[in-house]
């Protein structure tokens, strides 16, 4: 379906070349200051036409709030967000060849099989234009998370094709073993990431190599994939619902719902399978005596290392949560490719037309951040509801430790 979340619910709408795209956000807490200026920065980071290594489609992606606020304050009612498609060119796709042949590795064929009909131009709902609603909704969630808990979510490009920011090695089979990577996670922010445009890889040499690499594929009318790493800092402990709604399971669900994704790993990921448990385990240590943004004590424990990626048993442990998402090469390319007609009766050659990204990862960065914020917001609201319900019960005769973390403030 087109709705994500249980407590902070987001429903997106729109196709690649319809009149508008957007979303409805239901469950946003009332009483928060919110205007288009809070949302537009992320929309601008996602929009097409940012550089010579992205699609030339010239959309400004200006967001307008239609409902759910008054005088710049959220009402607690559904928030409607709309973005007009100003540079739509369905005629770019309306040629006889593209009407006869499904594009290799695209969703043309599967959408037709599922619905019996499909959008005649672009990718319809499978187009990256659908992610506009996600990014707009994510910006709202991010603002609440930042104001209430100081949560910071930052994503950045870590590889394009065979060019890696942190190449795997015998010494560091996984980035979580690499001190430089772990230090970067502690300090990285969006302002720093955006200094390394157009790729958004926060390493001068790697970023320059990646940009040249992508430009070469664009010149050859080809495409290439890559990976995006995301870190969530200051996330409260206790988020995640065992057993089927573990926090990493929700994150994986969210990330793999983004167009063109092909893989997800959290913490040490697949590289962690190559080191023994004696090295991989994260020893507990006493947490620094610091306070969170809202003055509530931090967890009493933290971990010396963070191979777990901030999640243990499906529940956040207070350490930074970090994960990596793999994106395949964009399916639509302008090279001639062999394929078959929709009816399967004959083979032919398709040379797709239209405006497309030679590599999606630079523009995927704000989309990954948005989906991460929606997962954390939903998990947080669920946990807040649990603790609020417990707060009204008679005090326990405590025989076991009871957590005193950010969310359980006020528990009797």
C-alpha positions as CSV (number, residue, x, y, z in Angstrom):
1,X,0.0,0.0,0.0
2,X,1.0,3.7,0.0
3,X,1.0,4.2,3.8
4,X,3.9,3.9,6.2
5,X,3.9,3.9,10.0
6,X,1.5,3.0,12.8
7,X,1.5,6.1,15.0
8,X,3.1,8.7,12.7
9,X,1.4,7.6,9.5
10,X,2.5,8.9,6.1
11,X,0.5,8.3,2.9
12,X,2.1,9.4,-0.3
13,X,0.4,10.0,-3.7
14,X,1.3,10.9,-7.3
15,X,3.0,9.6,-10.4
16,X,6.0,10.7,-12.3
17,X,4.1,13.0,-14.7
18,X,0.8,13.7,-13.0
19,X,-0.1,17.3,-12.0
20,X,1.3,17.0,-8.4
21,X,2.8,14.7,-5.9
22,X,2.7,14.9,-2.1
23,X,1.5,13.2,1.1
24,X,-0.8,13.2,4.1
25,X,0.9,13.1,7.5
26,X,-1.4,11.8,10.3
27,X,-0.3,11.7,13.9
28,X,2.0,14.7,14.1
29,X,1.9,16.1,17.7
30,X,0.1,19.3,18.1
31,X,1.7,22.6,19.2
32,X,4.9,22.5,17.2
33,X,5.9,25.4,15.1
34,X,5.9,24.3,11.4
35,X,6.1,26.2,8.1
36,X,7.2,25.4,4.6
37,X,10.7,26.8,5.5
38,X,11.1,23.8,7.8
39,X,10.5,21.4,5.0
40,X,11.9,23.0,1.9
41,X,15.7,22.5,2.6
42,X,15.3,18.7,2.4
43,X,13.2,19.0,-0.7
44,X,15.9,21.1,-2.3
45,X,18.5,18.6,-1.5
46,X,16.4,15.8,-3.1
47,X,15.3,17.7,-6.2
48,X,16.5,16.9,-9.8
49,X,18.7,19.2,-11.8
50,X,21.3,19.8,-9.0
51,X,24.4,19.2,-11.1
52,X,25.7,17.8,-14.4
53,X,25.7,14.3,-12.9
54,X,22.0,14.2,-12.1
55,X,18.9,14.2,-14.3
56,X,18.4,17.5,-16.1
57,X,14.7,17.5,-15.3
58,X,14.2,21.1,-13.9
59,X,11.8,20.8,-11.0
60,X,11.9,23.3,-8.1
61,X,10.0,21.0,-5.8
62,X,8.4,23.8,-3.9
63,X,6.3,22.4,-1.1
64,X,3.0,23.9,0.1
65,X,1.2,23.0,3.4
66,X,-2.5,22.5,2.7
67,X,-3.8,21.6,6.1
68,X,-3.0,20.6,9.6
69,X,-1.5,23.9,10.7
70,X,-2.7,27.4,11.7
71,X,-0.6,30.4,12.2
72,X,2.4,28.2,11.8
73,X,1.5,25.8,14.6
74,X,0.6,22.1,14.1
75,X,-3.0,21.3,15.1
76,X,-2.6,17.6,15.6
77,X,-4.9,17.0,12.6
78,X,-3.7,15.5,9.2
79,X,-1.1,17.6,7.5
80,X,-1.5,17.8,3.7
81,X,1.6,18.6,1.7
82,X,1.7,19.2,-2.1
83,X,4.4,19.7,-4.7
84,X,3.5,20.6,-8.3
85,X,5.1,18.8,-11.2
86,X,6.2,21.8,-13.2
87,X,8.6,20.2,-15.7
88,X,6.7,17.1,-16.7
89,X,7.2,15.9,-20.2
90,X,5.2,12.8,-20.8
91,X,5.7,13.1,-24.6
92,X,9.3,12.1,-24.0
93,X,8.1,8.6,-23.3
94,X,5.3,8.5,-25.9
95,X,7.1,6.8,-28.8
96,X,6.1,3.6,-30.5
97,X,9.2,1.7,-29.4
98,X,8.7,2.4,-25.7
99,X,5.0,1.6,-26.0
100,X,5.9,-1.9,-27.4
101,X,8.7,-2.9,-25.1
102,X,9.1,-2.9,-21.3
103,X,12.3,-1.3,-20.1
104,X,14.9,-3.9,-18.9
105,X,15.0,-4.0,-15.0
106,X,12.3,-1.4,-14.7
107,X,8.8,-1.8,-13.2
108,X,6.9,-1.5,-16.5
109,X,6.2,-5.2,-16.8
110,X,5.5,-5.9,-13.1
111,X,3.1,-3.0,-12.8
112,X,1.2,-4.2,-15.8
113,X,1.0,-7.8,-14.4
114,X,-0.2,-6.5,-11.0
115,X,-2.8,-3.9,-12.1
116,X,-3.6,-4.8,-15.7
117,X,-2.8,-1.1,-16.6
118,X,0.1,1.2,-16.0
119,X,1.1,4.8,-16.3
120,X,1.9,5.6,-20.0
121,X,4.9,7.8,-19.2
122,X,7.9,7.7,-16.8
123,X,7.8,5.1,-14.0
124,X,4.4,6.1,-12.6
125,X,4.4,5.2,-8.9
126,X,7.8,3.5,-9.3
127,X,9.4,6.8,-10.2
128,X,11.6,8.5,-7.7
129,X,9.1,11.4,-7.9
130,X,7.1,9.4,-5.4
131,X,9.8,10.0,-2.7
132,X,8.9,13.7,-2.6
133,X,6.1,12.9,-0.1
134,X,8.5,10.8,2.0
135,X,11.1,13.6,2.2
136,X,8.4,16.2,3.1
137,X,7.0,14.0,5.9
138,X,10.5,13.1,7.1
139,X,11.3,16.8,7.5
140,X,8.4,17.2,9.9
141,X,9.4,14.1,11.9
142,X,13.0,15.3,12.0
143,X,12.0,18.7,13.5
144,X,10.1,17.0,16.3
145,X,12.9,14.6,17.0
146,X,15.5,17.4,17.1
147,X,13.4,19.7,19.4
148,X,12.3,17.0,21.8
149,X,15.3,14.7,22.0
150,X,18.2,16.3,20.1
151,X,18.2,13.5,17.5
152,X,20.4,14.2,14.5
153,X,20.2,12.1,11.3
154,X,22.9,12.4,8.7
155,X,23.4,10.3,5.6
156,X,26.3,10.4,3.1
157,X,27.6,8.5,0.1
158,X,30.2,5.9,0.9
159,X,30.7,4.2,-2.4
160,X,30.0,4.6,-6.2
161,X,30.6,1.5,-8.2
162,X,34.1,0.2,-7.2
163,X,35.2,3.5,-5.6
164,X,34.9,3.3,-1.8
165,X,35.4,5.9,0.8
166,X,36.5,3.2,3.2
167,X,37.8,0.3,1.1
168,X,37.5,-3.1,2.9
169,X,40.9,-4.6,3.8
170,X,42.4,-7.5,5.7
171,X,42.9,-5.2,8.7
172,X,39.4,-3.6,8.5
173,X,37.0,-6.1,6.9
174,X,34.1,-3.9,8.0
175,X,34.1,-0.1,8.5
176,X,33.0,-0.6,12.1
177,X,36.5,-1.8,12.8
178,X,38.0,1.3,11.1
179,X,38.7,4.0,13.7
180,X,38.5,6.7,11.0
181,X,35.0,5.6,10.0
182,X,33.8,5.4,13.6
183,X,35.2,8.9,14.3
184,X,33.4,10.3,11.3
185,X,30.1,9.0,12.6
186,X,30.6,11.0,15.8
187,X,31.2,14.3,14.0
188,X,29.5,14.2,10.6
189,X,26.6,16.6,9.9
190,X,24.6,17.6,6.9
191,X,26.4,20.9,6.5
192,X,29.7,19.0,6.2
193,X,28.2,16.5,3.7
194,X,26.9,19.2,1.5
195,X,30.3,20.8,1.2
196,X,31.2,17.8,-1.0
197,X,28.7,18.3,-3.8
198,X,27.7,17.0,-6.2
199,X,28.4,13.5,-4.8
200,X,27.9,14.1,-1.0
201,X,30.8,11.9,-0.1
202,X,32.6,13.7,2.8
203,X,36.1,12.9,1.6
204,X,37.8,15.3,-0.9
205,X,39.8,12.6,-2.9
206,X,37.0,10.0,-2.9
207,X,34.4,12.6,-3.8
208,X,36.4,13.9,-6.8
209,X,37.0,10.4,-8.0
210,X,33.3,9.4,-7.7
211,X,32.2,12.5,-9.6
212,X,34.6,11.7,-12.5
213,X,33.4,8.1,-12.3
214,X,29.7,9.0,-12.6
215,X,30.4,11.6,-15.4
216,X,32.1,8.8,-17.4
217,X,29.0,6.6,-17.2
218,X,26.8,9.5,-18.1
219,X,28.9,10.2,-21.2
220,X,28.4,6.6,-22.3
221,X,24.7,6.8,-21.7
222,X,25.1,4.2,-18.9
223,X,24.5,4.2,-15.1
224,X,26.2,3.0,-12.0
225,X,25.1,2.2,-8.4
226,X,26.5,2.9,-5.0
227,X,25.9,2.9,-1.2
228,X,24.6,5.4,1.3
229,X,25.5,5.3,5.0
230,X,23.3,6.9,7.6
231,X,23.9,7.6,11.3
232,X,21.3,8.5,13.9
233,X,22.8,10.3,16.9
234,X,21.3,11.0,20.3
235,X,18.6,8.4,19.7
236,X,16.8,7.4,22.9
237,X,17.4,3.9,24.3
238,X,14.5,1.5,24.5
239,X,13.1,2.0,20.9
240,X,12.1,-1.1,19.0
241,X,9.4,-3.8,19.4
242,X,10.6,-7.4,19.7
243,X,10.1,-9.7,18.0
244,X,8.8,-8.9,14.5
245,X,9.1,-5.1,14.8
246,X,12.7,-4.9,15.8
247,X,14.1,-1.4,15.2
248,X,16.6,-2.7,12.6
249,X,13.8,-4.6,10.9
250,X,11.7,-1.4,10.6
251,X,14.7,0.4,9.3
252,X,15.3,-2.4,6.7
253,X,11.7,-2.2,5.7
254,X,11.9,1.5,5.3
255,X,15.1,1.6,3.3
256,X,14.3,-1.3,1.0
257,X,11.0,0.5,0.1
258,X,13.0,3.3,-1.5
259,X,13.3,2.9,-5.3
260,X,16.4,1.2,-6.7
261,X,17.5,-0.3,-3.3
262,X,19.1,-3.7,-3.3
263,X,20.6,-4.2,0.1
264,X,20.7,-3.2,3.7
265,X,23.2,-3.8,6.5
266,X,23.4,-2.4,10.0
267,X,26.4,-1.9,12.3
268,X,29.2,-4.2,11.2
269,X,27.0,-5.7,8.6
270,X,28.2,-8.5,6.3
271,X,31.8,-7.6,7.1
272,X,31.1,-8.5,10.7
273,X,30.7,-12.1,9.7
274,X,34.5,-12.2,9.1
275,X,35.6,-11.4,12.6
276,X,35.3,-13.6,15.7
277,X,32.9,-13.0,18.5
278,X,35.7,-12.0,20.9
279,X,36.4,-9.0,18.7
280,X,32.9,-8.4,17.5
281,X,31.2,-8.2,20.9
282,X,30.6,-4.7,22.3
283,X,31.7,-4.5,26.0
284,X,29.5,-2.4,28.3
285,X,31.0,0.6,30.1
286,X,29.7,3.3,32.3
287,X,28.2,6.1,30.3
288,X,29.6,9.7,30.6
289,X,27.7,11.9,33.1
290,X,25.9,14.0,30.5
291,X,22.4,15.2,30.2
292,X,20.2,15.1,27.1
293,X,18.7,18.2,25.5
294,X,15.6,18.0,27.7
295,X,17.5,17.5,30.9
296,X,16.7,13.9,31.4
297,X,19.6,11.6,32.4
298,X,21.2,9.5,29.7
299,X,21.4,5.7,30.1
300,X,23.8,4.6,32.8
301,X,25.6,2.2,30.4
302,X,27.0,2.6,27.0
303,X,29.3,0.3,24.8
304,X,33.0,0.6,24.3
305,X,32.7,-0.3,20.6
306,X,29.6,-0.2,18.4
307,X,29.6,-3.2,16.1
308,X,26.0,-3.7,16.9
309,X,25.1,-0.4,15.2
310,X,23.3,1.0,18.3
311,X,20.7,-1.8,18.4
312,X,20.7,-5.0,20.5
313,X,17.9,-7.5,20.7
314,X,16.0,-5.2,18.3
315,X,16.0,-2.3,20.8
316,X,18.1,0.9,20.7
317,X,20.8,0.9,23.3
318,X,21.5,4.7,23.3
319,X,24.6,4.4,21.1
320,X,24.5,6.0,17.6
321,X,22.5,3.8,15.1
322,X,24.2,3.4,11.8
323,X,23.5,1.4,8.7
324,X,24.3,1.3,5.0
325,X,21.9,1.0,2.0
326,X,22.8,-0.3,-1.5
327,X,21.4,1.3,-4.6
328,X,21.5,-0.4,-8.0
329,X,22.4,1.4,-11.3
330,X,19.4,3.3,-12.6
331,X,17.4,1.0,-14.9
332,X,16.5,3.5,-17.6
333,X,19.5,4.3,-19.8
334,X,19.8,5.6,-23.3
335,X,21.8,2.8,-24.7
336,X,20.2,0.3,-27.1
337,X,19.2,-2.8,-25.2
338,X,17.6,-6.0,-26.4
339,X,14.2,-6.9,-24.9
340,X,10.9,-8.5,-25.8
341,X,7.5,-7.0,-26.6
342,X,4.8,-7.0,-23.8
343,X,3.0,-9.9,-25.4
344,X,6.3,-11.8,-25.7
345,X,5.7,-12.6,-29.4
346,X,8.9,-10.9,-30.6
347,X,12.2,-9.6,-29.6
348,X,13.6,-6.1,-30.4
349,X,15.8,-3.3,-29.4
350,X,14.8,-0.5,-27.0
351,X,16.7,2.8,-26.8
352,X,14.9,4.5,-23.9
353,X,14.2,8.2,-24.0
354,X,13.7,10.7,-21.2
355,X,15.8,12.4,-18.5
356,X,17.5,10.1,-15.9
357,X,20.2,10.0,-13.3
358,X,23.4,8.2,-14.2
359,X,23.8,7.5,-10.5
360,X,21.0,7.9,-7.9
361,X,23.0,7.9,-4.7
362,X,23.8,11.6,-4.4
363,X,20.1,12.5,-4.5
364,X,19.2,9.4,-2.3
365,X,20.9,10.9,0.7
366,X,17.9,13.0,1.9
367,X,15.5,10.2,1.1
368,X,17.4,7.8,3.4
369,X,17.4,10.5,6.1
370,X,13.7,11.0,5.7
371,X,12.8,7.3,6.0
372,X,15.1,6.9,9.0
373,X,13.3,9.8,10.7
374,X,9.9,8.2,10.0
375,X,11.0,4.9,11.6
376,X,12.4,6.6,14.7
377,X,9.4,8.9,15.1
378,X,7.0,6.0,14.9
379,X,9.0,3.9,17.4
380,X,9.3,6.8,19.7
381,X,5.6,7.5,19.8
382,X,4.9,3.9,20.5
383,X,7.3,3.8,23.4
384,X,6.0,7.1,24.7
385,X,2.5,5.7,24.7
386,X,3.7,2.6,26.7
387,X,5.4,4.7,29.3
388,X,2.5,7.1,29.7
389,X,0.2,4.2,30.3
390,X,2.5,2.8,32.9
391,X,2.9,6.2,34.6
392,X,-0.8,6.0,35.8
393,X,-0.3,2.7,37.6
394,X,0.4,2.4,41.4
395,X,4.2,2.4,42.2
396,X,5.9,-0.9,42.1
397,X,7.7,-2.6,45.0
398,X,10.8,-2.7,43.0
399,X,12.7,-5.9,43.1
400,X,14.5,-5.5,39.7
401,X,16.1,-2.4,38.2
402,X,13.7,0.0,36.3
403,X,15.2,2.0,33.5
404,X,15.5,5.7,34.0
405,X,16.1,6.9,30.5
406,X,14.8,9.8,28.3
407,X,11.4,8.3,27.6
408,X,10.5,7.0,31.1
409,X,10.7,10.5,32.6
410,X,7.9,10.8,35.2
411,X,7.5,7.0,35.7
412,X,6.4,6.3,39.3
